[in-house]
Amino acid sequence: MDIINIILLIVVILIFMVLRSVLGKRTGLEKSIVIDFKENKKPIPRDKIENKVEKSESTKLKQQNQKFSDEINLLEKNIKSFSIEYFLEGATKAYEMTLIAYSEENKETLKMLLEKNIYDEFLESINIRNQKNQKLEYSLIRVNKLEIRDINISKNTSNIDLYIDANNEFVLTELKDEEKSVNKNKAHVKEIWTFTKKLNSRDPNWRVSEISRLN
């Protein structure tokens, strides 16, 4: 080995030693570097976020109660154990139950939830679905917003119009010419559901008498 190669080898070793002293050893336990562009902002505790949402919803409910205070008072006097909070909770469940019953072709549940005119429309849709060899199955039903749009009481009948904003996901399976197709769908639904009840009826259920699509 000539003198030049020895000098080059010494230079390479020196450079390696300098880099090692500056960068340090890698042990495999180093933390990965994460750049957080919001690192200067303190995170909001989850409980405060939830409280803020709850207060917001409570404020909206109070405003609705004030707007329809006369109608709500009349309902409370004529319907045993009626409260607007309980009604809204029941309406949310009724919405979910209606969609599930429609997909499962549960006619008894649909009769319990719907007035005859709306029941007939759902029944016709189910028959058309069967004629096309289609099967409907919901994988997600999520009500984002529920808002009273109107309360009308006349001739011993009460109608409450509810604005419903929901995100739904469903699967439509179809058998055509012995070939099966599966379509996954998502829908952002905005509708007005009208719930109706006779004030002198012993039946505690409110039934859907009208559905208006807004989108």
PyMOL commands that set and color helices and strands:
alter all, ss='L'
color gray80, all
select helices_A, chain A and resi 3-23+46-67+69-78+84-104+107-113+116-131
alter helices_A, ss='H'
color red, helices_A
select strands_A, chain A and resi 134-154+157-176+179-198+207-213
alter strands_A, ss='S'
color yellow, strands_A
deselect
rebuild
show_as cartoon
